[in-house]
């Protein structure tokens, strides 16, 4: 049996040669699958049963951010509040936890951004969020050069007071998720005094990790308290709250993309001057979209049925965030994956050209969340350019879905892997059935897929075999 984090996992993974195709990773006998097609399990880590969200791969390491909770850490022999787990994936069949960086209090550290040999220093660093419900929030910066002994070296806790008008700025009231650019700028979705609830874009210079400097901010009209409040949502008659989920940066184009989980807005800002981002385009997906989560640009040199004079083109892949299966399946319109044409979005609004969603199957009856959440927007720490035109989507109780997006007008499923609940899985709520909730996916330098589970079932290492 494989020992993970010094605990014997009863769901045994026994090596089994499945292929001699060059480039394929030797898979394992799979006792986790609840259904699969053209995807195989390569390895597994129990994450000490911690409820997990963002997965970030870089080289032979993976970094997992966690939801609030507390679990026993066999490496230290103590029970720790969930924080950030660092895992050695040099052998993807046996991903090994090296350290768990706990939080001092019960809070959320869902995100992680890393830099290696930062600015030629020979040092490796990690930025994670530290989001306290109803309290002061911040981003913490760790020196992780010695992976087993991370050291806190800096933090981002606020913006200059009165920096965008009287009463605007100060201690962060929300710190959700960020993107660390190679030039040292950290783009993040956060909130600060002077803005209504929900996140907007903040930018900090983190060249000196011990003393980050505020650079700029951007928001949509209606987010700032001094601006007119938006009218209520017509379909649920509640205040129109705008909440940017997280930024995705295209460094080559100096463009940052964002999806508003509350409000359903999709935006892109030109950050050529990061001190004063300029809105490039804006698309409101609601009421149909019901809340967007992830958006990323994709460049196409060829599109089926397009003449050469219309090429190349640029599209944006988008996921909504799925909700409870009972709500999802009762709604006339479900959350989904869709594609926008943004080729001329600087002149006209983007427009949707196609959508995709998992058929109902038995997912409506499984419980938990059912629907899209996030797709792998990075590969080995860099922006996913989707050169193979395959998108891997976290789909909660439907597992990981592989989409062929070579024809953006006709996205097609070409594989999936859906784990079953295991001995680590926690119920969504007391009395509810145990059900997997695949929350986040990322891709490593070998093309392997890493998928986290929202309710403690572990980290699944997968390979797309088609």
ABEGO torsion letter per residue (X at the ends): XBBBGGBBBABBBBBBBABABBGBBBBBBBAABAEBBGBBBABBBAGGGBBBBBBBBBEABBBBBBBBEBBBBAAAGBBBBBBBBBBBAABAABBBBABBBBBABBBBBABBBBBBGBGGAGBBBBBBBBBBBGBBBBBBBBBAABAABBBBABBBABBBBGAAEBGBEEBBABBABBBBBAAGBBBBBBBBBGBBBEBBBBBBBAABAABBBBABBBBBBGABAABBBBBBBAAAGBBBBBBBABBBBBAAAGBBBBBBABGGBBBBBBAABAABBBBABBBBAOAAAGEBABBBBBBBABBBGBBAAAOBBBBBBBBBBBBBAAAAAABABBBBBBBBBAAAAAABBBBBABBBBBBAEAAAAAEEBBEBABBBABBGGBBBAGAAGBBBBBAEAAEBBBBBAABAABBBBAEBBBBBBBAABBBABBGBBBBBBBABBBBBAAGBBBBBBAAGAEBBBBBBAX
